Amino acid sequence: MAGARAPGPVEAATSLVGIHSTDPATVYLSVFARLAPGDPGAEPEAIGRALYDDRSLVRILGMRRTMFVEPVELVPVVHAACARDNAAQQRRATIQMIAGAGLAADPERWLIQLEAETLRALEARGEATAAELAADVAGLREQIPFGEGKRWGGTLGMSTRVLFGLAAAGRIVRARPRGSWISSQYRWTRMEAWLPGPVVEMPMPAARDELVRRWLQGFGPGTIRDLKWWTGWTVAEVRRSLAEVGAVEVELEAGRGYVLPHDVESCADVDNPGSTHGLTPWVALLPTLDSTVMGWADRDWYLGRHRTALFDTNGNAGPTIWSDGRVVGGWGQRPDGKIAVRLLEDIGSEAAAAVDAEADRLGRWLGPVRITPRFRTPLELDLGGAGTRRR
């Protein structure tokens, strides 16, 4: 709805508790969908400034070991609530890989030395790609075999494991990519060089409580299953934080849900999420892995029967069309740049016309840029074909 538009990229990311960043284009498309038409803050250059010049948005490892773009104020929260624990787990896994590959007699000490060399090389360069760092640090060029004897077997470069681990630990960060805004070939830099200083260390319980409060504020009501999936925590950890923030139980079709105390009265329409209270119908074209589409584990209330067409077999959401609070179809970009849409249910002529208008607006905004989602879904593959299929 017009009144729910975000005033800028940072506010859009804040309202979503972070924007999914596994696919680089998702960040830009998610902001575009949430800012008002014509808002200069929705232009790729403005989003890029927030990411790489102002650095009010930061790309970090977040929930479920997934990349998110977070407002800088949430970086310590997400780091302490999710990334720090993930970093420890991944470090143990890397040490086991080093031992299994026979790279060192003392794998842990070898990894510590390799990390130190990598940080020194990065400090000398200021910013560097993985390939540039591997040219400087011999240990990063080592290969770790996996899946030996299996059809899917191969090797994994130490640079991947080391840089991932340092990023999860909050010591390095992805900086400006090579190429355009849809590129995923990021340069790396030290976190203290990118931000005013190191990431503030928060106690994990306090960080998790704040993250749950933010999720309930942006996505509530929701179930324990929703929060367990979204955070990647255990049920016990979710329950503890719900109790700490004073979450109130409400009854949902999916079972027992929770909201923040001041949101209890607003739950009257929770079983009718598409209600517009007589307002002009609103529509949105959201990108693959958009934070709203991926915000809950229980999705039937907004996804309906469209899961097979709009998700891949691993549970990754493709581009979706929303109308009045629910998913009603999908979209894709044809080779000629046109945004092709397909409605999977009848939403009325007024809303359908609004979908067409939004598709035209998105196509004009993208201009010569061509988007290929990292995770292809059945409907997106169909719509993004040779351009001869019907809309």
Backbone torsions as a table, in degrees:
resi	resn	phi	psi	omega
1	MET	NA	153.4	-176.5
2	ALA	-58.6	-39.7	-177.9
3	GLY	-71.0	-12.4	-178.3
4	ALA	-100.0	6.5	179.9
5	ARG	-66.5	142.1	177.2
6	ALA	-79.0	146.8	179.9
7	PRO	-80.3	-8.1	179.7
8	GLY	-175.7	173.3	-177.9
9	PRO	-59.7	-40.8	-178.5
10	VAL	-65.4	-42.5	179.7
11	GLU	-66.1	-35.9	177.0
12	ALA	-63.1	-45.2	179.5
13	ALA	-66.0	-37.6	179.8
14	THR	-64.2	-43.1	-177.9
15	SER	-65.3	-25.5	-178.9
16	LEU	-97.2	2.4	-174.5
17	VAL	56.5	36.7	-179.4
18	GLY	108.9	149.8	179.9
19	ILE	-110.1	129.8	177.8
20	HIS	-54.5	137.1	-175.4
21	SER	-131.0	14.1	176.2
22	THR	-58.8	-41.7	173.8
23	ASP	-102.2	115.1	-174.8
24	PRO	-54.2	-36.7	-177.4
25	ALA	-65.9	-25.9	-178.4
26	THR	-57.5	-39.6	-178.3
27	VAL	-58.5	-48.9	-176.5
28	TYR	-70.2	-42.4	-179.4
29	LEU	-68.4	-35.1	178.6
30	SER	-66.8	-41.4	177.0
31	VAL	-66.4	-45.3	180.0
32	PHE	-55.3	-42.7	-176.5
33	ALA	-67.0	-20.7	-172.3
34	ARG	-106.5	-8.3	175.9
35	LEU	-97.9	156.4	-176.5
36	ALA	-66.7	147.3	176.0
37	PRO	-53.6	132.5	179.8
38	GLY	85.3	-4.9	-180.0
39	ASP	-67.5	121.8	-179.1
40	PRO	-63.5	-20.3	178.2
41	GLY	-67.8	-15.3	-179.8
42	ALA	-88.2	-5.8	-179.8
43	GLU	-72.2	144.9	-180.0
44	PRO	-52.7	-36.6	-179.6
45	GLU	-63.9	-39.3	-179.3
46	ALA	-69.6	-40.3	177.9
47	ILE	-65.8	-40.7	177.1
48	GLY	-61.8	-38.3	177.5
49	ARG	-62.0	-42.9	179.4
50	ALA	-62.7	-35.8	-178.0
51	LEU	-78.2	-42.1	-165.9
52	TYR	-119.4	-16.2	177.8
53	ASP	-107.2	-62.0	177.2
54	ASP	-70.2	-31.8	-177.4
55	ARG	56.8	36.2	173.0
56	SER	-82.1	-12.8	171.0
57	LEU	-120.7	137.8	-175.2
58	VAL	-132.7	134.6	179.6
59	ARG	-89.7	114.8	-176.9
60	ILE	-137.3	165.8	172.0
61	LEU	-76.5	131.7	-176.0
62	GLY	-129.4	-133.7	-175.3
63	MET	-63.7	138.2	177.1
64	ARG	59.2	31.0	-178.1
65	ARG	56.7	33.8	-179.5
66	THR	-106.5	145.8	177.7
67	MET	-76.1	132.9	175.9
68	PHE	-131.3	152.3	166.0
69	VAL	-100.2	120.0	-175.2
70	GLU	-117.0	146.5	168.9
71	PRO	-62.0	146.5	-171.9
72	VAL	-57.7	-31.2	-179.3
73	GLU	-66.2	-24.0	-178.8
74	LEU	-93.4	-6.3	-178.7
75	VAL	-57.9	-48.2	178.6
76	PRO	-62.9	-33.9	-179.1
77	VAL	-66.9	-52.2	-178.2
78	VAL	-65.9	-38.2	180.0
79	HIS	-61.4	-48.7	-176.8
80	ALA	-73.9	-34.2	-176.0
81	ALA	-77.1	-31.0	-172.8
82	CYS	-132.7	-54.3	-168.9
83	ALA	-66.7	-37.9	-176.7
84	ARG	-62.5	-43.0	177.8
85	ASP	-66.3	-41.6	177.5
86	ASN	-61.9	-38.4	-179.6
87	ALA	-61.3	-42.1	179.9
88	ALA	-64.8	-41.7	178.7
89	GLN	-63.6	-45.2	-178.5
90	GLN	-68.1	-31.8	178.3
91	ARG	-65.1	-43.3	177.9
92	ARG	-61.6	-40.2	179.6
93	ALA	-65.1	-39.8	179.4
94	THR	-64.4	-42.2	178.3
95	ILE	-60.8	-40.7	177.5
96	GLN	-64.3	-38.9	177.9
97	MET	-63.6	-42.7	179.4
98	ILE	-61.9	-43.4	179.2
99	ALA	-64.4	-43.6	-179.3
100	GLY	-63.9	-32.6	179.8
101	ALA	-83.6	-7.8	179.6
102	GLY	68.0	32.5	-176.8
103	LEU	-79.6	-22.7	-177.0
104	ALA	-155.8	149.2	176.8
105	ALA	-71.5	-32.9	177.3
106	ASP	-120.5	86.6	-173.2
107	PRO	-57.3	-40.2	-178.0
108	GLU	-66.0	-45.5	178.7
109	ARG	-63.8	-40.2	178.5
110	TRP	-60.8	-41.4	179.4
111	LEU	-66.4	-41.8	178.5
112	ILE	-59.5	-44.1	179.2
113	GLN	-65.8	-39.5	-179.9
114	LEU	-65.8	-40.6	177.6
115	GLU	-62.8	-42.1	179.8
116	ALA	-63.4	-42.9	177.2
117	GLU	-62.3	-40.5	180.0
118	THR	-64.1	-43.3	179.4
119	LEU	-66.0	-37.0	177.3
120	ARG	-66.0	-42.5	178.7
121	ALA	-63.9	-38.4	-179.9
122	LEU	-69.3	-38.5	177.8
123	GLU	-64.4	-37.0	-179.9
124	ALA	-67.9	-38.0	-178.2
125	ARG	-85.0	-26.0	-174.6
126	GLY	87.8	-63.6	173.2
127	GLU	-136.1	146.5	-178.6
128	ALA	-160.0	150.3	172.9
129	THR	-81.4	168.4	177.4
130	ALA	-59.8	-40.3	-179.5
131	ALA	-64.7	-39.9	179.3
132	GLU	-66.1	-39.7	178.4
133	LEU	-67.5	-37.8	178.2
134	ALA	-65.0	-30.6	176.9
135	ALA	-68.5	-28.9	-178.5
136	ASP	-87.2	-32.0	-171.5
137	VAL	-119.7	111.3	-174.4
138	ALA	-59.5	-40.0	-177.3
139	GLY	-60.4	-27.7	179.1
140	LEU	-70.5	-15.9	-179.6
141	ARG	-88.1	-6.2	178.2
142	GLU	-65.2	148.3	-179.4
143	GLN	-114.4	138.4	178.6
144	ILE	-110.2	120.3	178.3
145	PRO	-74.6	148.4	174.2
146	PHE	-143.7	153.6	177.9
147	GLY	59.2	39.4	-177.6
148	GLU	-59.7	132.3	-179.0
149	GLY	83.6	-4.2	179.8
150	LYS	-100.0	155.4	179.5
151	ARG	-62.7	-31.8	-177.9
152	TRP	-93.1	8.4	-178.0
153	GLY	-68.3	164.1	179.2
154	GLY	177.2	-152.9	178.0
155	THR	-130.0	152.6	178.7
156	LEU	-124.4	129.6	-179.0
157	GLY	-72.8	141.6	177.3
158	MET	-60.7	-29.0	179.5
159	SER	-58.5	-38.2	179.2
160	THR	-63.3	-47.5	-178.1
161	ARG	-67.4	-42.9	-176.3
162	VAL	-68.9	-45.9	-179.0
163	LEU	-67.3	-38.6	176.5
164	PHE	-61.4	-44.2	-178.9
165	GLY	-65.6	-43.6	178.8
166	LEU	-65.2	-36.1	177.5
167	ALA	-67.9	-43.9	179.1
168	ALA	-61.7	-32.6	179.5
169	ALA	-80.2	-2.6	178.2
170	GLY	78.3	19.7	-177.9
171	ARG	-96.0	-26.2	175.4
172	ILE	-132.9	165.3	-176.0
173	VAL	-145.5	151.2	176.0
174	ARG	-75.1	124.6	-179.8
175	ALA	-100.5	-155.9	-176.8
176	ARG	-62.2	135.2	-179.7
177	PRO	-77.4	161.8	168.8
178	ARG	-77.0	140.0	178.5
179	GLY	87.5	-150.9	-173.1
180	SER	-87.5	-174.8	-177.1
181	TRP	-71.8	-10.2	176.3
182	ILE	-95.7	3.9	-178.5
183	SER	-78.9	146.6	175.0
184	SER	-113.0	13.7	177.9
185	GLN	-90.6	80.5	-173.3
186	TYR	-80.6	148.9	164.8
187	ARG	-85.5	155.5	178.1
188	TRP	-112.1	151.7	172.9
189	THR	-150.6	164.8	178.8
190	ARG	-72.7	141.6	-176.3
191	MET	-59.5	-42.0	-177.3
192	GLU	-69.3	-19.4	174.9
193	ALA	-83.5	-24.7	-176.5
194	TRP	-85.5	-42.6	179.1
195	LEU	-104.2	170.8	-179.9
196	PRO	-58.6	-21.6	179.0
197	GLY	-171.2	-175.7	179.0
198	PRO	-61.3	159.0	176.8
199	VAL	-64.9	129.0	179.7
200	VAL	-64.1	132.6	-179.1
201	GLU	-84.7	113.1	176.5
202	MET	-99.2	150.3	171.1
203	PRO	-63.3	137.7	-176.7
204	MET	-56.7	-46.1	-178.8
205	PRO	-58.6	-43.6	-180.0
206	ALA	-64.9	-39.7	178.9
207	ALA	-65.2	-41.1	-179.9
208	ARG	-67.6	-37.2	176.8
209	ASP	-62.4	-43.6	-179.7
210	GLU	-65.8	-38.5	179.6
211	LEU	-65.7	-41.5	177.3
212	VAL	-64.2	-41.4	178.0
213	ARG	-60.9	-42.7	179.4
214	ARG	-64.2	-41.0	-179.8
215	TRP	-65.0	-44.3	178.4
216	LEU	-63.0	-36.0	178.8
217	GLN	-65.9	-38.6	-176.6
218	GLY	-93.7	-28.7	-172.3
219	PHE	-123.5	-10.2	-177.8
220	GLY	-66.0	155.0	3.6
221	PRO	-76.9	153.4	177.8
222	GLY	-152.1	166.7	-176.9
223	THR	-96.8	167.9	174.0
224	ILE	-60.2	-38.0	178.5
225	ARG	-60.8	-41.0	177.6
226	ASP	-58.5	-51.0	-177.0
227	LEU	-68.0	-37.3	177.6
228	LYS	-60.9	-44.5	-179.9
229	TRP	-68.0	-46.3	-173.9
230	TRP	-65.7	-39.7	-178.5
231	THR	-85.5	-31.3	-173.0
232	GLY	84.2	13.9	-178.8
233	TRP	-92.2	178.2	174.0
234	THR	-83.0	164.5	177.1
235	VAL	-59.9	-41.5	-179.3
236	ALA	-61.5	-40.5	179.5
237	GLU	-66.8	-38.9	177.7
238	VAL	-65.7	-45.6	-179.5
239	ARG	-59.4	-41.5	-179.2
240	ARG	-60.4	-46.1	-178.7
241	SER	-69.0	-37.0	176.2
242	LEU	-59.1	-41.2	178.8
243	ALA	-66.4	-40.3	-177.2
244	GLU	-66.1	-34.5	-179.7
245	VAL	-88.4	1.5	177.9
246	GLY	71.1	30.8	-178.7
247	ALA	-59.9	142.8	-177.6
248	VAL	-105.7	136.2	179.2
249	GLU	-75.1	139.3	172.7
250	VAL	-137.2	156.4	180.0
251	GLU	-93.4	127.8	177.8
252	LEU	-120.8	165.2	175.4
253	GLU	-59.8	-33.2	-179.2
254	ALA	-80.9	-3.6	-179.0
255	GLY	124.3	-153.1	-178.0
256	ARG	-75.3	128.4	179.1
257	GLY	-120.2	177.8	-177.0
258	TYR	-139.5	144.5	175.0
259	VAL	-138.1	164.6	171.2
260	LEU	-72.0	151.6	-175.1
261	PRO	-52.6	-40.2	-176.6
262	HIS	-77.4	-3.4	-179.9
263	ASP	-102.7	3.4	-175.4
264	VAL	-59.7	-44.9	-177.1
265	GLU	-66.1	-27.3	-177.9
266	SER	-77.2	-2.9	-179.1
267	CYS	-81.8	3.1	-176.8
268	ALA	-60.1	-31.7	-177.1
269	ASP	-102.9	16.1	-174.6
270	VAL	-63.5	-28.1	177.7
271	ASP	-86.4	2.5	176.9
272	ASN	-136.3	64.5	-173.1
273	PRO	-63.6	-16.1	-179.9
274	GLY	-88.3	0.9	-177.6
275	SER	-62.5	133.6	178.8
276	THR	-115.6	0.1	177.2
277	HIS	53.0	40.1	175.1
278	GLY	83.4	1.5	179.7
279	LEU	-78.4	163.3	176.4
280	THR	-61.1	132.4	-178.9
281	PRO	-55.5	141.1	178.1
282	TRP	-111.9	150.7	178.9
283	VAL	-135.4	159.0	176.7
284	ALA	-152.4	142.5	172.1
285	LEU	-106.2	106.5	-176.6
286	LEU	-101.6	146.6	-174.3
287	PRO	-83.1	174.8	175.3
288	THR	-55.1	137.2	178.4
289	LEU	59.6	25.8	177.2
290	ASP	-57.8	146.0	-175.1
291	SER	-62.9	-31.0	177.5
292	THR	-70.4	-47.0	-179.9
293	VAL	-60.1	-36.5	-177.0
294	MET	-97.6	18.1	-173.1
295	GLY	-80.1	-19.2	-176.2
296	TRP	-132.3	156.9	172.7
297	ALA	-85.2	-40.5	176.6
298	ASP	-88.0	112.3	-169.6
299	ARG	-117.5	-3.0	-175.2
300	ASP	-59.0	-31.7	-175.2
301	TRP	-68.6	-21.3	175.8
302	TYR	-120.6	-16.0	-178.0
303	LEU	-97.6	-25.2	-179.6
304	GLY	60.7	-134.9	-177.1
305	ARG	-99.3	20.2	-172.5
306	HIS	-98.0	8.5	-174.5
307	ARG	-58.7	-46.0	-174.7
308	THR	-60.2	-38.2	-178.1
309	ALA	-77.4	-29.5	-167.6
310	LEU	-110.1	-4.5	177.1
311	PHE	-123.4	150.6	173.1
312	ASP	-84.7	179.7	-174.2
313	THR	-71.5	-12.6	177.7
314	ASN	-97.7	5.4	177.6
315	GLY	87.9	15.5	177.3
316	ASN	-88.9	127.8	-178.7
317	ALA	-78.5	139.0	172.9
318	GLY	-92.8	-171.7	178.3
319	PRO	-63.7	133.7	-176.3
320	THR	-126.5	152.9	171.9
321	ILE	-106.5	130.6	178.3
322	TRP	-114.3	142.7	173.7
323	SER	-140.9	119.6	177.0
324	ASP	51.9	46.1	170.7
325	GLY	86.8	13.8	177.8
326	ARG	-147.0	159.3	178.9
327	VAL	-81.5	128.4	-177.1
328	VAL	-124.8	-1.1	-178.7
329	GLY	174.9	-167.3	-179.2
330	GLY	-142.3	171.1	-179.6
331	TRP	-144.3	164.0	177.4
332	GLY	-156.6	159.7	178.4
333	GLN	-102.0	126.5	177.7
334	ARG	-77.5	164.0	178.6
335	PRO	-57.5	-28.1	179.4
336	ASP	-82.5	1.2	178.0
337	GLY	96.8	-16.1	-178.0
338	LYS	-66.8	139.7	175.7
339	ILE	-87.8	112.8	179.8
340	ALA	-95.1	134.5	-178.8
341	VAL	-122.1	154.3	173.8
342	ARG	-142.8	120.7	176.2
343	LEU	-85.3	135.2	-178.6
344	LEU	-102.0	2.3	174.6
345	GLU	-157.6	163.9	-178.5
346	ASP	-78.8	122.0	179.0
347	ILE	-117.7	8.2	179.6
348	GLY	90.1	156.5	-174.1
349	SER	-67.7	-36.5	-178.0
350	GLU	-66.0	-46.6	179.1
351	ALA	-67.8	-37.8	179.1
352	ALA	-62.8	-39.7	177.1
353	ALA	-65.3	-36.2	177.9
354	ALA	-66.3	-35.6	176.1
355	VAL	-62.7	-46.3	178.9
356	ASP	-59.7	-41.9	-179.4
357	ALA	-65.2	-39.4	179.4
358	GLU	-68.2	-36.4	177.1
359	ALA	-64.7	-41.4	177.5
360	ASP	-63.9	-40.9	179.7
361	ARG	-63.8	-42.8	178.8
362	LEU	-64.5	-42.0	178.7
363	GLY	-60.8	-41.5	178.3
364	ARG	-65.9	-39.1	-179.3
365	TRP	-65.0	-41.8	179.8
366	LEU	-68.7	-33.5	179.5
367	GLY	56.9	-123.3	-177.6
368	PRO	-80.9	-5.8	-177.4
369	VAL	-73.3	136.4	177.8
370	ARG	-115.3	127.9	-176.2
371	ILE	-104.2	124.6	172.3
372	THR	-120.5	106.6	-178.7
373	PRO	-57.1	144.3	178.5
374	ARG	-64.5	-35.4	179.1
375	PHE	-113.4	112.7	-176.0
376	ARG	-88.0	137.9	179.7
377	THR	-117.6	159.4	-173.6
378	PRO	-53.8	-47.5	-176.9
379	LEU	-70.1	-40.4	179.3
380	GLU	-64.3	-39.8	177.4
381	LEU	-61.6	-39.0	179.8
382	ASP	-68.4	-48.9	-177.0
383	LEU	-70.3	-31.0	-176.7
384	GLY	-90.9	23.4	-176.9
385	GLY	-77.6	-142.2	-170.9
386	ALA	-75.2	-1.8	178.3
387	GLY	89.1	3.6	-178.5
388	THR	-103.8	-6.7	-179.9
389	ARG	-74.8	155.3	178.6
390	ARG	-73.8	148.5	178.2
391	ARG	-69.3	NA	NA
